[in-house]
Amino acid sequence: MALFSVFQTTFLLALLSLRTHQSEVLSEPLPWAPESLKVSINSTHQCLHLQWSVHNLAYHQELKMVFQIEISRIKTSNVIWVENYSTTVKGNQVLHWSWESKLPLECAKHFIRMRSAVDDATTPEQRFWSNWSSWEEVDVQNSLGHEPLFVFPKDKLVEEGSNVTICYVSRSQQNNISCYLEGVRMQGQQLDPNVSMFNLYDVAFIRETGTNIYCKVDRGDDIKGIVLFVSKILEEPKDFSCETRDFQTLSCTWDPGRDTGLLKQLPQSYTLFESFSGKKILCKHKSWCNWQVAPESQEMYNFTLTAENYLRKRSVHILFNLAHRVHPMAPFNVLFNDVSVTNATITWKVHSTGNYYTLLCQVELYGEGKVIQHNVSVKVNGELVLSGLQPDTEYSAQVRCANANHFWKWSEWTRQNFTTVEAAPSEAPDIWRNVKSVQGYCVVTLFWKPLTRLQANGEILFYNIVVKDLDRPSGLQLLSVPAPANRTELTLDQRSYQIHVTANNSVGTSPASVLVVSGDPGDEEVEEERVKGTEGGFSLSWKPQLGNITGYVVEWCDRPRDPPCDLQWKHLGPNTTSTVISSDAFRPGVRYNFRIYGISTEMVPHLLEKKTGYSQELAPSDNPRVVMSNLTSHSFTLSWKDYSTESQPSFIRGYHVYLKSKAGQCHPGSEKAVLSDDSVCCKYKIDDPKQKTFVVGNLQPESFYEFLVTPYSAVGEGPHGAFTKVTTPDEYSPMLIRIILPMIFCILLIMILCYLKSQWMKEKCYPDIPDPYKSSVLSLIKSKENPRLTIMNIKDCVPDTIEVVNKHEGTGKSPTEPEAAKPTYLYLLPAEESYSGPGPCICFENFTYNQAASDSASCGHVPVPTKAPSQLGLLTSSENLLTALEKNCMNSLEEIPAGESSLNYVSQVASPMSGEKSSLPTNPPQPELCSEYKMQMAIPLGLAAPSSSGSSSLSSITLLDEGEHYH
């Protein structure tokens, strides 16, 4: 027990002694600690660059060491980076190390320190850390200046998808600063009162000119910004390949991929490195590069292509044998020799690739719509005979070559054209005809189709036409039509002719086409059949004909609506009874007519069948122009006889007659229909397209109707245009018209007759009232004072006598008593002369005032007495005459009872026409001149006619009753 205690004590003392020794060693400085630590800044790359050295190291001594580096931010206790850097250190060597900061260095202070340890097997006793070096402070903010606001980093370049930290530094104490990325505000983190940072994650490429970032004071004018350049990721080159064409140069190509979007000042570069020769070149182009083949005939090549830009590198490798990458150059001097109608020889040359290489050349011949290939082995020159060619045909031949032993790529094609020699046409023209009878002649329009190039064997120059009269074999007509015409017109008698047509080129003549035209134009009466077309054309079939039939011909027009007809035809064999007619000219809504002819052994065509149809039917395009007639109170007739169904875009099956009325009732034979405008009407259906009249009945008198006639087909009916309006007449109107019209005719006839006899009627019924100012008596009165007197005044007229006629009423006496009928006369004698013979007389009479005067005709010629009565005396002037006349008239009126007398004026020129004939002279002398005027004074009705007394010839003036007025 005592021994164990002694042993334990000894072990503890030894262990204590060892620890004391170690503590003494650790307290001593490491002989190879880092010294002379210096820190520099690269603001462009945001890097801290450290350099230091290790002292006490022999000049030729090399020692592996580990340096531990610590980086703190803002304060030394805030360590943000620790890294162990291992390297081999030599004597007096300056060591370097760089660190890139994610946060811009201008945004915060940084502190750096380091320590070292030996990591070399030759000095195991030195494997412990040295003391830390003192902290090195890096503060970039001191060199920024005195501007109020800064944003960092400046013009930073990153790849797309990277993370970037942005910060701003403010010199003021204000914290109301906002930062924006392309106009969008960013949320940041405050590092200290004057510094904030913003983390951007997975940045995207926006434009080559960069992404805009700026910061500004919210209530100030300070604004600062930066441009962040984002590059697309550099891609690895694709399809890297190298080849030679002449064994002198290797041409290497590749696909660089998408552009990185960097500025032109920072593009990617491409380097080509060959490992066997150790050569390296910088390529001038980004997609290809040339490499000179080694003169020592190097066979194997190992290339490394490196793509590099400011941010990264990409590399691809390729290993190949030069002989396996031969891409021959295109053949040259391609020529054609010995070209004939059907053969030609092609020759060419190739570029030399050495005596040990054989090329495989491929020849392709294009012509007649097909391609023929030939393979030929060639060293220097090539030759090939082409056979089986068509005459006068243009061919194209091309040649290319490749390495026959180790195929890599074909060379480019070398093309050349040639044309074979012409030959006589090999086929007869395809002919047809159209026959018309005009004024006793047959007008034959002869058609033919141009020969194809394979059939013509050259350029067709003209067509020969021979017309042979079959009724007169000696009759022969020759005609030559220059190409490219395809028709001609012949005027022939109505007999049978045989027509031969041949095509001619510069070498010879084609076989002849024969056709017989008879005197009959061939318009046989054949019933027309309807066919239905499709998008592929018209499918036609016909009955086979018994007898000697050499074939059939189908005839139609491509454009029937555009005269003249573009005649088309198709020849078919004798065993064919159906065909499909298709054409690019067929249009929907156009009616096409087909005629099927049979060709006899005598080459005479006979019409067999007619077909008509549409490639696609359309609804009728227009309505008929309807004429209304026979309008009655209960019906009217509609007709549209000028409506042509041939020009419609479909087969017309009938017509619909629409009738509108206010009553809206539909009678039997019609049905109600609702139009597109929701109006209701009655519809009548006509199933026969040939019926073009329709009677609308069961109508009401004096009613308003509207009608519309539209055709219909299998695909629809015509347009619903404007309706025509009609009003039915009254039921009795026709009867009244039959009565009134004759009456109107009679009245018009009477009016015409009256108009023609108007002068006669006027004279008989209502003669003109004479105008005193235009009286012919003026010409008889010669005024001495005024010989040009045109107006008759009372002063100018000297009356002969005034006759007073007594009138008795209510006296009880018979009107036949002589006393009552005898008038009293007032004689007015001239002063100087005595009238012994008869003289002219003028009679005035007014039927307006005295109707009885017209009956009595109180105008007479009385004899003039030789002596005047004594009670009147002589009047020597017109004034005296008037005075005396007035006096005697008044006296006479006093003697005559009131209401029983009248006063007549009898002129010297008046002739007696009525009155008391017994009182007149038996044989009175007749005046030479007598003018008759109607009375201008009123005469009471029932007054007796005046009578004349004695032998005097006087005119009478009838006096008015006392109750009447003078006019």
FIBA-172621 format. One line per field, with one value per residue (C-alpha): residue number from 1; x, y, z. Coordinates in steps of 0.1 Angstrom, whole numbers, plus 2048, in hexadecimal, padded with zeros to 3 digits. Last residue first. Example, Ala and Ser with C-alpha at 12.3 -4.5 7.8 and 13.67 -1.06 7.14 Angstrom:
! FIBA-172621
resi (2  1)
x (889  87B)
y (7F5  7D3)
z (847  84E)
This chain:
! FIBA-172621
resi (967  966  965  964  963  962  961  960  959  958  957  956  955  954  953  952  951  950  949  948  947  946  945  944  943  942  941  940  939  938  937  936  935  934  933  932  931  930  929  928  927  926  925  924  923  922  921  920  919  918  917  916  915  914  913  912  911  910  909  908  907  906  905  904  903  902  901  900  899  898  897  896  895  894  893  892  891  890  889  888  887  886  885  884  883  882  881  880  879  878  877  876  875  874  873  872  871  870  869  868  867  866  865  864  863  862  861  860  859  858  857  856  855  854  853  852  851  850  849  848  847  846  845  844  843  842  841  840  839  838  837  836  835  834  833  832  831  830  829  828  827  826  825  824  823  822  821  820  819  818  817  816  815  814  813  812  811  810  809  808  807  806  805  804  803  802  801  800  799  798  797  796  795  794  793  792  791  790  789  788  787  786  785  784  783  782  781  780  779  778  777  776  775  774  773  772  771  770  769  768  767  766  765  764  763  762  761  760  759  758  757  756  755  754  753  752  751  750  749  748  747  746  745  744  743  742  741  740  739  738  737  736  735  734  733  732  731  730  729  728  727  726  725  724  723  722  721  720  719  718  717  716  715  714  713  712  711  710  709  708  707  706  705  704  703  702  701  700  699  698  697  696  695  694  693  692  691  690  689  688  687  686  685  684  683  682  681  680  679  678  677  676  675  674  673  672  671  670  669  668  667  666  665  664  663  662  661  660  659  658  657  656  655  654  653  652  651  650  649  648  647  646  645  644  643  642  641  640  639  638  637  636  635  634  633  632  631  630  629  628  627  626  625  624  623  622  621  620  619  618  617  616  615  614  613  612  611  610  609  608  607  606  605  604  603  602  601  600  599  598  597  596  595  594  593  592  591  590  589  588  587  586  585  584  583  582  581  580  579  578  577  576  575  574  573  572  571  570  569  568  567  566  565  564  563  562  561  560  559  558  557  556  555  554  553  552  551  550  549  548  547  546  545  544  543  542  541  540  539  538  537  536  535  534  533  532  531  530  529  528  527  526  525  524  523  522  521  520  519  518  517  516  515  514  513  512  511  510  509  508  507  506  505  504  503  502  501  500  499  498  497  496  495  494  493  492  491  490  489  488  487  486  485  484  483  482  481  480  479  478  477  476  475  474  473  472  471  470  469  468  467  466  465  464  463  462  461  460  459  458  457  456  455  454  453  452  451  450  449  448  447  446  445  444  443  442  441  440  439  438  437  436  435  434  433  432  431  430  429  428  427  426  425  424  423  422  421  420  419  418  417  416  415  414  413  412  411  410  409  408  407  406  405  404  403  402  401  400  399  398  397  396  395  394  393  392  391  390  389  388  387  386  385  384  383  382  381  380  379  378  377  376  375  374  373  372  371  370  369  368  367  366  365  364  363  362  361  360  359  358  357  356  355  354  353  352  351  350  349  348  347  346  345  344  343  342  341  340  339  338  337  336  335  334  333  332  331  330  329  328  327  326  325  324  323  322  321  320  319  318  317  316  315  314  313  312  311  310  309  308  307  306  305  304  303  302  301  300  299  298  297  296  295  294  293  292  291  290  289  288  287  286  285  284  283  282  281  280  279  278  277  276  275  274  273  272  271  270  269  268  267  266  265  264  263  262  261  260  259  258  257  256  255  254  253  252  251  250  249  248  247  246  245  244  243  242  241  240  239  238  237  236  235  234  233  232  231  230  229  228  227  226  225  224  223  222  221  220  219  218  217  216  215  214  213  212  211  210  209  208  207  206  205  204  203  202  201  200  199  198  197  196  195  194  193  192  191  190  189  188  187  186  185  184  183  182  181  180  179  178  177  176  175  174  173  172  171  170  169  168  167  166  165  164  163  162  161  160  159  158  157  156  155  154  153  152  151  150  149  148  147  146  145  144  143  142  141  140  139  138  137  136  135  134  133  132  131  130  129  128  127  126  125  124  123  122  121  120  119  118  117  116  115  114  113  112  111  110  109  108  107  106  105  104  103  102  101  100  99  98  97  96  95  94  93  92  91  90  89  88  87  86  85  84  83  82  81  80  79  78  77  76  75  74  73  72  71  70  69  68  67  66  65  64  63  62  61  60  59  58  57  56  55  54  53  52  51  50  49  48  47  46  45  44  43  42  41  40  39  38  37  36  35  34  33  32  31  30  29  28  27  26  25  24  23  22  21  20  19  18  17  16  15  14  13  12  11  10  9  8  7  6  5  4  3  2  1)
x (2D8  2B8  2A5  283  265  25A  25A  275  271  277  28B  27E  28E  27C  270  253  236  21C  21E  237  22F  241  23E  229  23A  235  255  261  27D  2A0  2B7  2D7  2C4  2D7  2E9  2E0  2F2  2DD  2EB  2D9  2B8  29A  27C  25C  241  223  22D  22D  20E  201  223  220  241  25D  27B  27C  29F  2B5  2CC  2B9  2B8  29A  29D  282  271  258  235  21C  22D  220  206  210  209  224  23C  235  23C  25D  268  25F  274  292  292  28E  2AC  2C0  2B8  2C0  2E2  2E7  2DF  2C4  2A6  285  264  257  231  22E  233  24F  248  255  252  26E  263  268  283  27F  28E  276  27E  25E  26E  28F  280  26D  28D  294  2B2  2CC  2BD  2C9  2BF  2CE  2C3  2D5  2C4  2CF  2B8  296  28A  27A  291  28E  2AD  2B8  2AC  2AB  28B  285  263  255  23F  222  21C  1FC  1F7  1E0  1CB  1C8  1B8  1C6  1D3  1B0  1A8  1A3  1BA  1D2  1F0  1F3  214  219  236  247  25C  278  280  29C  2BA  2D8  2F8  319  30E  306  32A  338  35C  375  373  38D  379  375  361  350  347  340  32B  32A  34C  340  324  33D  33E  35F  35A  337  343  32A  320  32C  314  308  2F6  2F7  317  329  31E  32B  34C  34F  348  36B  369  346  350  36E  358  33E  359  368  345  340  361  35B  33A  34A  364  34C  337  352  367  34A  347  36D  36C  351  368  380  3A4  3BF  3DE  401  424  443  459  47E  497  497  4B4  4AF  4A9  4BE  4D6  4BF  4B0  497  48B  47D  45C  452  430  421  3FC  3E4  3BF  3A3  392  39E  3B4  3AB  3C3  3E8  3EB  40E  423  445  43F  45E  46E  450  44D  43C  438  422  42D  417  428  435  450  46D  486  495  473  459  443  41E  412  401  3EA  3CC  3CA  3E2  3D5  3ED  3D1  3E9  3F7  418  41C  43B  43D  457  464  46F  48C  4A6  4C7  4E3  4F9  4DE  4E7  4D2  4B3  4AA  48E  47D  45B  457  431  41A  3F4  3DC  3BF  39F  399  3A9  3CC  3D1  3F7  416  438  454  479  486  49C  4C1  4DF  4CE  4E0  500  506  529  53B  51A  509  500  503  4FB  4FD  506  510  521  545  550  572  567  56B  552  55A  53F  538  530  526  52B  51B  528  512  526  51D  53F  55C  56E  58D  5A5  596  589  575  571  56B  552  54A  56D  571  574  590  58C  594  58F  582  584  575  57B  55A  55B  54B  552  535  53D  561  570  559  551  556  55A  567  563  576  579  555  54B  52A  519  51C  523  50B  51A  52C  538  548  54C  569  57E  56B  54B  532  50F  502  4E2  4D7  4CF  4BA  4CA  4BE  4DB  4EF  509  511  504  51A  533  554  56D  58C  5AF  5CE  5EE  610  629  63E  664  684  67D  65B  63A  618  5FE  5D8  5C4  59F  587  569  544  52E  51C  536  553  55F  57D  587  5A9  5B4  5D3  5EA  60E  617  611  5F2  5F7  5D9  5D5  5B4  5AC  58F  598  587  565  54C  567  574  597  5A3  5C8  5D5  5FA  604  622  643  642  662  672  66B  646  639  651  64C  627  613  5FC  5D7  5C3  5A3  591  574  55E  545  52F  51E  4F9  4F6  509  509  520  53A  552  571  58B  5B0  5CB  5EA  5FC  61A  63F  648  668  688  69C  6BE  6C3  6C6  6E2  6E4  701  703  721  715  729  73F  731  73C  750  753  773  77F  76A  770  753  748  72C  71E  6FF  6EB  6CE  6BA  6A7  695  696  696  691  6AF  6B4  6DA  6F3  717  72E  751  767  78A  7A4  79F  77B  762  740  71D  6FD  6DC  6BC  6A3  67F  669  673  696  6B0  6CF  6E3  708  71A  740  753  777  796  7B3  7D7  7E3  7DC  7BD  7BC  79E  783  77C  75C  74D  729  721  6FE  6E4  6C0  6BF  6E4  6FD  720  730  723  73B  742  763  762  75B  753  76E  772  76A  785  781  78B  7AE  7B5  7AE  799  798  780  77D  765  76B  757  765  755  74E  761  75D  76C  765  780  783  79B  7A8  7B9  7C7  7D3  7E4  801  80F  831  825  80B  7E8  7E0  7C2  7A4  78A  764  746  752  76B  78F  799  7B6  7D0  7E1  7FB  806  80C  7FA  7E3  7D3  7C4  7A9  79F  77D  775  755  74C  754  757  73A  724  718  6F8  706  6FD  6ED  701  724  71D  73E  756  779  789  7AA  7C1  7DA  7CB  7B5  792  798  780  77A  75B  74C  726  720  734  72C  716  71F  704  6F1  702  6F2  702  6F6  6F5  6F7  6E2  6E3  6C8  6C9  6AC  69C  67E  680  6A5  6AE  6BC  6C2  6C5  6C3  6CA  6E3  6E9  6E5  6C2  6AD  6C2  6B4  6C1  6BD  6BC  6C2  6CC  6C9  6E1  6DD  6F8  6F5  6E6  6F8  6F3  6CE  6BE  6AB  689  68A  673  66B  675  68F  69C  695  6A5  694  6A6  693  6B0  6BC  6DC  6EF  70D  6FA  709  6F5  6F6  6F0  6F6  6F3  6E8  6EE  6D4  6E2  707  716  727  728  728  72D  725  718  702  70E  6FB  704  724  742  75D  75E  782  779  75D  777  780  797  7A5  7C1  7BE  7DF  7ED  7E0  7F9  807  7F3  801  813  837  845  83B  856  85E  83A  82F  80F  81E  805  7FB  7E7  7D1  7BF  7A7  78E  774  761  73F  72D  74B  756  736  726  72D  752  76C  78B  7AE  7CE  7F3  814  835  852  871  878  85F  83C  827  802  7E3  7C9  7B1  792  77C  763  748  758  744  75B  772  758  747  74F  768  780  794  7B1  7C1  7E2  7EE  812  827  84C  866  889  8A1  8A3  89E  87E  880  866  845  835  815  7FC  7D6  7BF  79B  783  765  76E  76F  777  798  7A4  7C6  7D0  7F4  801  826  829  81B  82B  848  85D  83E  840  847  82A  821  844  841  81F  82C  848  831  81A  837  842  81F  81E  83E  833  812  825  83C  81F  80D  82C  831  80D  80F  82E  81C  800)
y (C1A  C2B  C1E  C0D  C17  C32  C19  C1C  C2D  C1A  C2D  C2A  C30  C46  C43  C5C  C53  C54  C3F  C23  C08  BFB  BD7  BD2  BD0  BAE  BB0  BD3  BE0  BE8  BFD  BF4  BE3  BCC  BDA  BD5  BE8  BF2  BFF  C07  C0A  BF9  C10  C08  BF7  BF5  C0F  C04  C06  BE4  BD3  BDB  BCE  BBA  BBE  BE2  BED  C02  C1C  C3A  C2E  C23  C29  C18  C25  C11  C18  C08  C09  C2B  C36  C48  C6D  C77  C62  C75  C95  C88  C7B  C9B  CAF  C97  C95  CBA  CC0  CA4  CB2  CD5  CC9  CB6  CD4  CE4  CD4  CDE  CDC  CC0  CC9  CD1  CAE  CAA  CAA  C92  C75  C5B  C38  C1E  C03  BEB  BDE  BD2  BAD  BA5  B85  B93  BB0  B9A  B91  BB4  BBE  BA5  BA3  BC6  BD5  BF1  BF6  C0C  C18  C26  C3C  C3A  C57  C78  C84  CA9  CBD  CDB  CD5  CB0  CA1  C8F  C7F  C73  C55  C47  C22  C11  BEF  BFA  C0F  BF3  BDC  BB9  BBA  BB8  BD2  BCA  BE6  BD0  BD8  BEE  BF7  C15  C17  C37  C3A  C53  C60  C69  C68  C7F  C6D  C80  C90  C6F  C65  C4B  C44  C43  C67  C6E  C87  C9D  CBC  CB0  C90  C75  C5A  C3B  C2D  C32  C1A  BFE  BFE  BF8  C0F  C03  BE0  BC7  BAB  B8A  B6F  B56  B38  B38  B4D  B3B  B19  B20  B2C  B0E  AF4  AE2  AE7  ADA  ABB  AB5  ABA  AA2  A88  A8D  A88  A68  A59  A62  A50  A32  A30  A35  A16  9FC  A0C  A09  9E4  9DF  9F2  9DE  9C5  9E1  9DD  9C7  9D8  9CE  9D0  9BE  9AF  9B9  99D  97B  96C  94D  92B  90F  8F3  8DC  8F9  915  932  952  964  980  98E  9AA  9B0  9CC  9C7  9D9  9B9  999  97F  95A  959  95D  950  943  945  937  912  902  8FD  8E7  8E3  904  90A  925  935  94B  965  96B  984  97A  98D  96D  962  94D  938  92E  916  918  903  909  92E  93F  959  976  98F  9AB  999  98B  973  95E  94A  92F  922  901  8E9  901  8EF  902  922  932  93A  91E  927  945  95C  96D  95C  96A  96C  975  976  989  97E  988  9AD  9A9  9AE  99C  9A3  9A4  9A0  98F  994  972  970  970  95B  939  925  914  8F3  8E5  8D5  8DD  8C7  8BF  8A0  899  877  866  880  870  875  868  858  83E  824  837  850  852  875  87F  8A3  8B4  8D4  8E6  8FC  914  918  90C  910  8F7  906  8EF  8D3  8B0  899  876  85A  83F  828  81E  800  816  82B  84F  870  88F  8B1  8D5  8F4  915  923  946  951  954  943  920  921  8FE  8F4  8CF  8B2  88D  878  853  838  822  818  7FD  7F0  7F1  810  80E  823  841  84B  86D  875  89A  8AA  8A3  8BC  8AB  8AE  8A1  897  8A1  890  8A2  890  88E  89F  89C  8BB  8AA  8C6  8AF  8B4  89B  8A3  886  887  87B  882  87F  872  88D  89F  8A4  8B4  8D9  8D2  8C8  8BF  8AC  8B0  89C  8A5  88F  8A2  899  8B2  8D1  8E8  8F3  911  908  919  914  90A  904  920  91D  917  920  913  902  8FA  8E2  8DC  8BD  8B8  89C  882  894  887  880  8A4  8A3  8BE  8BD  8D1  8D6  8E4  8FB  900  8E6  8E9  8C7  8A3  8AD  890  893  8B9  8B4  8B9  8D7  8CE  8D1  8E4  8E7  8FF  8F2  90A  8F5  909  90F  930  926  902  8FD  8E2  8E1  8CB  8B6  8AE  89D  8A2  882  876  871  893  892  893  8AF  8AB  8A7  8C5  8CB  8D9  8D9  8D6  8D2  8C5  8CB  8B0  893  88D  874  854  841  82E  83E  862  876  885  89A  89D  8AE  8A9  8BE  8B3  8C7  8B1  8B4  88E  879  867  842  846  85A  850  857  865  870  87E  87D  85F  855  83A  83F  83E  845  854  85A  875  879  895  890  89A  89B  886  880  876  869  868  850  85D  848  852  845  85B  87B  890  89F  8B5  8A4  8A6  8A2  890  88A  877  87B  864  864  87E  884  895  889  89C  8AC  8BF  8C3  8D5  8D4  8BC  8CB  8C9  8A9  8A7  890  88A  865  86B  884  86B  879  885  8A0  8B3  8CD  8EA  905  923  93C  960  978  960  940  925  90A  8F2  8D5  8C2  8A0  899  878  876  88F  893  8A2  8C3  8C7  8D0  8F5  8FB  910  91D  91E  92A  947  955  960  940  943  928  90D  8F4  8D8  8C1  8A3  8B8  8CF  8EF  905  924  935  958  964  989  9A4  9C5  9BC  9BC  99B  98A  967  95E  93C  91E  920  905  8F7  8F6  8EB  8ED  8DA  8E7  8D6  8B4  8C5  8C4  8BE  8B8  8C3  8C0  8D0  8CA  8DF  8F9  8FA  916  936  93F  95F  97E  997  9BA  9CD  9F2  A0A  A26  A46  A5E  A7D  A95  A92  A86  A61  A60  A4C  A2A  A1B  9F9  9F5  9D3  9D1  9DE  9BB  9B9  9A7  989  97C  97D  95E  970  994  99D  9C2  9D4  9F2  A0A  A2B  A21  9FF  9DE  9E5  9C9  9CF  9CD  9D8  9F0  9E7  A01  9EA  9E1  9FE  A0B  A21  A38  A46  A40  A64  A68  A73  A64  A47  A26  A0F  9EA  9CF  9A9  992  96E  95E  950  962  967  986  9A6  9C3  9E6  9F8  9E4  9F8  A17  A38  A55  A77  A7D  A84  A6D  A47  A43  A3E  A26  A0D  A01  9E3  9DB  9C3  9B0  9A5  984  966  950  932  912  8EF  8D5  8E1  8C1  8AD  8C0  8AA  89F  8C3  8D4  8F1  908  92C  949  963  985  99A  9B5  9C3  9E4  9E6  9F2  9FA  9D6  9CC  9AE  98E  992  981  975  975  964  96C  960  973  95A  961  93D  926  91E  901  909  902  91D  916  92C  93F  959  96F  976  990  994  9AA  9C4  9D0  9B0  996  981  964  953  932  92C  908  901  8EA  8F3  8F9  903  912  934  928  933  94B  961  957  971  983  98E  991  99D  9A6  9A3  9B7  9AF  9D3  9E0  9CC  9D4  9CE  9BD  9BA  9A0  9A5  985  962  94C  935  935  931  948  938  934  913  905  90F  901  8E0  8DE  8E4  8C9  8B1  8B9  8B3  892  888  893  880  860  862  867  849  833  83E  837  815  80D  817  800)
z (367  371  38E  390  3A5  38D  371  357  335  314  2FB  2D7  2B6  29D  279  276  261  27C  29B  2A6  2BD  2DC  2E8  306  328  339  34E  356  33F  34D  338  323  307  2F1  2D3  2AE  293  274  253  233  242  233  229  23A  225  23A  252  276  28C  281  289  2AE  2BA  2AA  294  28A  27F  295  284  28F  2B2  2C6  2EB  2FF  31E  332  33F  356  378  37F  369  34A  348  361  34E  32E  33F  34E  32D  31C  333  333  30E  30A  320  30F  2ED  2F7  302  2E2  2CD  2B8  2C7  2B6  2C8  2DB  2DE  2BA  2AE  294  270  255  26C  26E  267  282  283  29F  2BF  2D8  2D3  2E6  2F5  2FC  30C  324  336  33F  354  349  326  31E  2FD  2E9  2C4  2AC  28C  26B  257  246  232  23A  254  259  25E  273  295  296  2A2  2C3  2C3  2E4  2DC  2F1  2ED  2E1  2F2  30D  2F6  2DD  2F5  2F3  317  322  33C  360  36A  37F  369  34C  33C  326  30E  309  2EA  2E9  2C6  2AF  2C5  2BF  2C9  2CE  2EE  2FD  2F9  2E1  2E8  2CB  2BE  2A5  291  2B0  2AA  28B  29B  281  28F  279  286  2A9  2A2  2A1  2C7  2D9  2F6  2FA  2FF  2F3  30B  2FB  2F0  30B  2FD  2D7  2D1  2ED  2E2  2BF  2CC  2E4  2C9  2CD  2F2  2F4  2E0  2F8  316  308  302  325  334  31F  32A  34F  34D  33C  358  374  36E  369  385  39C  395  39A  3BC  3CB  3DF  3E9  3DF  3ED  3FA  3F0  3FF  3F3  40D  410  410  41F  40B  3F7  405  414  40C  3F8  3E5  3EB  3D7  3E6  3E1  3F9  401  416  41C  425  424  410  407  41A  409  403  3E5  3DC  3B8  3AF  38F  388  389  37A  39C  3A6  3CB  3D2  3F8  407  427  43E  453  476  47E  494  480  473  466  478  460  461  448  426  411  428  433  44B  463  46D  46C  465  447  43B  41E  417  3F6  3F6  3D5  3C6  3C3  3B6  3B0  3C0  3BA  3A3  37F  370  384  36F  37C  35E  365  387  38C  3A9  3A5  3BC  3D1  3E5  3DD  3BB  3AE  38D  38C  3A2  392  3A6  3A0  3AB  3CB  3CC  3D8  3DB  3F7  3ED  3DD  3DC  3BE  3AC  393  36F  35A  336  325  305  2EC  2CE  2C3  2A0  2A0  286  2A2  2B6  2D2  2ED  2FC  31F  325  347  353  371  387  39D  3C2  3CE  3B6  39F  390  3A3  38E  395  37E  38C  374  36B  34E  343  32B  30C  31B  327  318  32E  323  32D  31C  32C  321  311  327  34C  35F  352  360  35F  342  33C  324  32C  30F  30A  2F8  2D9  2D9  2BF  2CB  2EC  302  327  33C  34D  36D  37A  39C  39E  3B0  3D0  3E5  3DB  3BE  3BB  399  387  366  346  32C  30A  2EB  2D3  2CD  2B8  29F  283  264  273  284  285  29C  297  2AC  298  2A5  2AC  292  290  29C  2A0  2B0  2A1  2B0  29B  296  27C  275  262  254  24F  23D  248  238  24E  261  276  297  2A8  2CB  2E1  2D5  2E3  2C7  2A3  291  26F  259  23C  22B  215  1FD  1E6  1FC  1F7  20F  22A  227  237  24F  257  275  27B  29D  2A2  2B3  2CF  2E3  2E9  2F2  2F1  305  322  322  323  303  301  301  2E2  2D8  2B6  2B3  297  287  271  256  24C  25D  27D  289  2A7  2AE  2CC  2C8  2DA  2D7  2ED  2D8  2CC  2E1  2DA  2CD  2B8  2CB  2DC  2EC  312  329  343  366  37F  3A5  3BC  3DE  3FD  40B  41D  441  456  443  44B  42D  411  41D  40E  3ED  3DD  3BA  3AC  38B  37E  360  345  32D  307  303  323  334  337  33B  351  34C  36A  36E  38C  38E  3AB  3C1  3BA  3C3  3B3  3C2  3AC  3B7  3A2  3AC  39E  390  36C  375  392  390  3B0  3AF  3CF  3D2  3E9  3ED  3F0  406  406  3E9  3FC  400  3DD  3D5  3BF  399  385  367  35B  33B  32B  31C  30E  2F2  2F2  30A  302  31F  33E  356  37B  37F  3A5  3C1  3E4  3FE  412  437  447  46C  46E  45F  47B  496  4B3  4D7  4E3  504  512  52B  53D  552  569  573  55C  53E  533  51A  518  4FB  502  4E3  4E1  4BE  4B0  48D  490  46D  477  467  483  476  47B  491  487  49F  4A0  4B5  4CA  4B1  4B7  4C7  4E0  4D8  4EC  4E2  4F9  4DA  4E9  4FF  4E5  4F5  4E5  4F8  4F6  505  515  511  52B  518  502  521  52E  521  526  502  4FE  4F3  4E4  4CA  4BE  4A1  49B  478  476  45B  445  43E  423  430  455  472  496  4AB  4CB  4C9  4E8  4FB  521  52A  53C  554  54A  558  570  572  591  58A  5A8  5B6  5CB  5D4  5EA  5E3  605  617  611  60D  5EE  5E5  5C2  5B0  58A  57A  55E  53B  52D  53A  554  55E  57F  5A3  5B8  5D9  5E0  604  60E  626  63C  64A  65C  67E  67C  669  661  64C  62C  61B  5F6  5E4  5C0  5A5  594  5B7  5CF  5EF  60A  623  641  659  65E  671  652  641  633  627  610  60D  5F3  5F7  5D9  5D5  5B3  59B  57C  580  591  587  5A0  591  5B3  5D2  5E4  5E8  5F8  607  617  603  61A  60C  60A  617  63C  632  627  64A  64C  66E  673  694  6A4  69B  6AD  6C1  6B0  6AC  6B3  69F  6A5  6B5  696  681  663  65F  656  660  673  682  67B  688  677  67C  668  672  65B  65E  64C  62C  617  616  603  614  602  60A  5F4  607  5F9  605  5FF  60D  60A  60A  61E  622  613  61F  612  614  629  62F  64C  64A  663  658  668  68B  69D  6BC  6A8  6A1  681  66F  67A  664  672  65F  66A  658  654  64C  636  639  61F  62A  610  620  644  654  671  662  652  63A  635  61A  61C  600  60B  5ED  5E1  5BD  5B2  5D5  5D7  5FA  60B  62B  638  651  658  66C  66C  688  67F  6A0  6B4  6D3  6F6  70D  6FD  706  72A  72D  71E  737  754  747  746  76A  776  765  776  798  794  78A  7A9  7C1  7B3  7B6  7DB  7E3  7D3  7E8  808  800)
